[in-house]
């Protein structure tokens, strides 16, 4: 929905405007969260703001097709390490193999365009750092939703992070981010609603399953994105992308068998 929006910072603000409005409605219903929720909420908000900043920096340094798969592909195996070493969440061999294959397939997308050059190092470092931040907020959220009511946690997290994001954009740009073509306006606002629904599903899944497996399955959206790009935007899929997608599918099958 947001493909091709020319102003990335303004696009983030539009996403935050629609998802933040829904979140405000949620917190008016749920009220204040329990006191033990605030450390997790604050940590998640800070990490998400750092994530947005890292993503924008990655896009400025490099191409979307290169930096985004690296950022998202880094997260699952880092989450798996944290879950096993610190949270005592054990994965059977098939599940661990599935997580690693999904990460490998996603990171392989980075090298489809050829071997990265030295000039691409800033983009790759920014993307890798962003992947570590994704892993961090995934772990924080995964722990939080097992202790705190989901609607309250999600509502307050989205309300605060989007408030900060929109205030920052207003400080930098004023209300100019709203003065865009209708197609971009609708794409940004609609994308925010889709984003809210998607993250709600992720948080709900984290209350019922292992963090590493959920983190890995979540990142398969990159493959669906590549397929959508090929079908609707005329982007080339090619045999190398097909191989990377096949590796991810094998990883998904191993997770389901585990």
N, C-alpha and C positions, 0 to 999 in steps of 0.2 A: 504493500500500500504506500510505503514511503519512498519507493524506488524513484530516483530522479529528482527528489526535492532539492533545489539548488542551495538553500541555506541550511546547513546541517544544525547549527546552533538554534536557529529559529524552529527547525523541525523538531528538535528535542523539546523545545518549549511548548509546541503544539501537542506533542505526545503527553507532556506533563499536565497540560491544561485539562484535557479530557479525563485522563486517568486520575488526576488529583481531585477533580470535581466529584467523581464517583467515590473516591476514598473519603472525602469530607462527609458525604451522605452516610457512609458506613460508620464513621466515628460518632456522628450524632445519634445513631441508633445504639451502638455498643457502649458509648460512654468512655470514661477513662480506663486504660488498661490496668491490670494489677501492678503493684509497685515493682515486682521482680521482672517485669517486662521491659522497663525503661533501658537498662544497660544493653539489651539485645536490640531494641529499636534504634537507639542512638548509634550503636556500632553498625547496624545494617544501613542506616541512612548515610553515615560517613563513607562507608565502603562503596555504596552505590554512586555517591557523588564523585568519588575518586575513579570509579569505573567509567562513568560518563566522560570525565576529563581524559582518562587514558584512551578511550575509544576515539574521541575527537582528535587527540594527538596522533593516534595511529593512522587515522584517515588522512590527516594532513601530511604525514610523512610518507605514506605508502598507499598502494591500491587496496580497495575493499576486498577483492578476491584473494589477496595474499595475507593481509593482516588479520581479517576477521576469523578465518579458519584456524590460524595459529592461536589467537586469543581463546577461542572457544574450545579448541582441541587440547590446550594445555590444562584446562580446568579439571576434566574427569579423573586423570591419573593423579593429580595433586590431591583432589578430594579423597580418592581411594587411599592414598598414603596416610592422610590425616585420620580418616575413619578407622583404618586398621591400627595405626600406631597410638592414637590418642583417645579415640572414642570406643575402642574395643568392639567395633563392628566387623565381624569376620565375613569374608567372601569365600565361597567355594571356588575351586580352580576354574570352573567354567565361567563363573561370573567375573573373576579377575581377568581371565583371558578376553572376555567380551569387552570389558572396560578398556583394556589396553588396545584391542583391535579398533574400537571406535575412535579412540584418541589418535591412533596411528593413521587411520583412514582420513580423519579430518586434517591432521597436520600435513599429510601427503599433498593436500590441495595447495599448500604453500609453494611446493616445488614444481607444480604443473607447468608454470611459465618458464621454467629453467632454474638453474642454480642461482641462489641469491648472490648479489654482488655486494662489495663493501659499502657502496652508497646506499644500499637498502638496510644496512645494519640498524640505523635509528628506528626505522619503522618496525623491524622485527623485534628489537628490544622493547619498544613501547607495547607491541602486541603481546609479547611474553609477560611483561609486567601486568598488563591488563588481565591476562589469563590467571595470574596469581591472585589478583583482586577478586575475580569471579569465583575462584575456589574459596576465598576467605568468606565472601558473603553467603555462598552456598552452605558452608559449614555453620555459620552463625544462624542463618535462617532455619537450617535443618534442626539445630538444637532447640531454637526458640519455639517452633511450632509444636514441639512435643511437650512443652511446658505451659504455653500460653494459648488462649482461644484464638483460632485462626483468623476469624473476621476482625477481631480487635487488633491483633498484631499487624495484619496486612493493611488495614485501614490507616493506622497511625504511621506506619512506615511509608506508605505511598503519599500520605498527606504531607508529611514533613519534608521528604526528599523532593517532591514536586514543588512545594512552596519555595524551598531554597533555590531550585533550578529556575523557576519563573522569575523570582526576584533578581537573580543574577542576570538573566537575559534582559529584563526590564532596565536594569542598571546600565547594561552595555548598549542596548539597542532601542529602549523605549518600547512602544507598541507596534513598531514596524514589522515585527514577526507576524502580526495578524493581517497586515496589508499585502497579501500574496494572492496569486491566482486561486480561484475557487477550488480547482482540482488539487492544488497543494494543501490548501486549508482543510479540505475534506479528508485527504490522505493522512495528514498529520493527526487530526482529531480522531479519525477512525482507527488509525494505528495505535493510539493511546488506549482505546477501549479493548482492542485485540491484545495489546501488551498486558493490560490488567487481567484479562481473562486467562491468558497463558500463564502468567506468574501465579495466579491463584491456583491453577491446576497443579503447578510444580510444588507449591507449598503444601497443598492437600496431599499430594503423593508422598511428600517427605514425612508426613505423619504416619505413613503406613509401610514404608519400604526403606531399604538401605540407601544411604546418601550417595555412595559411589555409583550404584546402578542407575539411580534416578538422574544424577548429574550427567552420566554418559548418554542415556536415552534422550535427555533434553537437548543435547547438542546435535542430535541427528537432524535438527531443523535446518542445518546448513545444507545438507544434501537435498532436502525438499526445496530449499531456496534456489539451489543450482538447477533443479528440474523446472521450477517455475520460471526462472530466468530463460531457460532454453525454450519453453513452450510459449511464453507470453511476451518476452522481450527480445527474442531473436538472438540470445547469447549462445555462444558455441559450448556444447557440453563436451563432446570429444571422447575418445577412448580412454584417455588418462583419468578424466573425471569419472567415467563409468567404472574403472577399476577401483578408484578410491571409494566410490559409492558401494561397490560390491563388498569391499573390506568392512565398511561400516555395517552393512546388512548382515554379514557373517557374525560380527560382534553382537548385534541385536539378537540373533538366533541363539548364540551361546548364553547370553543373559537370560533369555526365556527358558532355555533348557536347565540353567543352573537353579 
